[in-house]
Amino acid sequence: MLKFSAIRTELGQISYSCKQRASVSAVADQIKASRGFITVTRMPTFASTRGSVWGIAMVKNELDVLPYVVEHLLAQGVDYLLIADNLSDDGTFEYLVDLANRDSRIIVLRDSTVAYLQSEKMTHLAFLAWSRGARWVVPFDADEFWYAQDGTLKDFFLHCPDFVVYAHLHHTVPTQDSPFDLINTELMMDSANSFPGKIAFRAHPLAVVVRGNHDVARLGSRSTGLDIVHLIYRGKDQIRRKFAQGFEGAEQTGRDTSIITPHWAAGAGLTYQDIADVWKKIVAGKPEPRIHFKAEGPMRTGRFLRAKTWQGVVDMMQGDR
């Protein structure tokens, strides 16, 4: 009976995954995204990494924040970070390769596909992590600091009985323009849980990561228990770059950008003065619909990235703004 149940579950997973790639164009996009990756640094063997926790990410021009996130995830006990660089020209790629040459926990790929095929790219990275023995997969963005309530992420996953875990997302901005030392900079956080959040999941060869890492086609029980400090905006130059890059990638898909990424289409049209006005509002903890910064509140301030757990973040929170 147990064996039959396991077979039925796997058949269900096949059906679930196929629904995510149910058209010829969807399959073509998956193939295109997968073929666009070039492995730059050595991948570990399955035997040496079985049962491990892997973070996977695709990044582009994130040198101002990525080193902090990498250090944070490794300190949280994440065993390996599989990071695909999408043609960065700000030193991000060089930083990753240098780091990987010094730390075998970092694996670097080059992503040559400009088009915004995030679901397809992250799905392929998740498959690669599974193929090297990953037990848990954490799809993260270069500006996300993941926390468990108490203890490290690794401790959390070791004791988690579920298959998918939702993480509450808290949009956060520094109260000053860049450059700065993020760890010691005062931050403004929206303490509300921004919908939708993000997910981590037990590795599976057929798991399909949904665009934005907001969900995953993965059968099994689901729960919550994680939180993310999301450094979504970090300065006027970063805002301009973020929307320009995002809009370019969306255009390369050949689809209607007003449908697949409407906020990028809107943000890419902002002038320098618009961005200056936007920045002034969000660092004051005010909503800014032009870049989808909701500021639902209460807005809290603190040097949150010094914390090791989410409870530590909560303990640092200062009064409403």
C-alpha positions, 0 to 999 in steps of 0.5 A: 500500500505504501509503495502504491501511494508513493507511485500515485504521488509521483504520478500526481507530481507529473500531472501538476508539473505538466500543467505548468508547461502545457503549451508548445511555447511554454516548453520552448521557453523552458528549453531556451532558458535551460540551454542559456546556462554555462557552468563556470565553476565546478559543481559538487558531486551528489555523494558529497551533498546529499541531504543538503540545503541549496540556495538558488538565484539569478542575478544581474548587476547586484554588487551593492547588495549580493555580497551581504546576502551571500554572507547572510545565507552561508551564516544561516547554514545554507550548504550551497549557493547556485547563482546564475549571473545574467550578463552583469557589467558592474563587477557582480560576475567577477565577484562571484567567480572570485568567491567561488574560487575561494569557497566551494559552497558557491557555484557560478553559472553564466546566463546568456539569455536576456529575456525575462524567463524567470520561472523557466530559469529558476526551475532549471536551477532547482533541477540542478540542485536536486541532481546534486543531492539537495534536500531543500531548495531556497529560491532567493533574490539578490536583495533578500535576507531570509530568517527563521523565527529562532535558530538558523535556516538550516536548523529550521529545514532539518526539523520541518515536516512539510514540503513547501514553506511560505516566507512572509515578505517585508519590503524594506529600504535604507533611510539614506541613499547609497553608498552605505554599509547595509549591515549598520545602516538604519532601515525602514521596514513595512512590518506588514506581510507583502502578498504574495510571499516567497517559497522554499521547498523540498527538492524534486526533479519535476518541481516548477518554480512560479515566476517571482519565486512566489509559489512552486508546483510541488505536491505535499503539505505546506506551512509558513514559518519564515520571514524575509527582509527585502531590500527592494529599493536601495537608492535612486540609481538602483531604482532606475537600473532595476526598472530599466533592466527588468523592462528590457528583459520583459521586452525580450520575451516578445510578450505584452509587458503591460501584462507580464510585468506592468510595474516594470513597464511603468517604472521604466518610464520614470524621469530622473525627477520622478525617481527623486520624488519617489525616493523621497516618499519611500524613505519617509515610509510613504506609499508610492504606487508608481513603483508598487511600494505599498507601505501598508504598515506599521512602518518600523525602523532599525538596523535589522540586518544585524539580527541572526533570527526573525525574533532578533529582527522583531526585537530591534523594531522601533516605533511606528512611522 
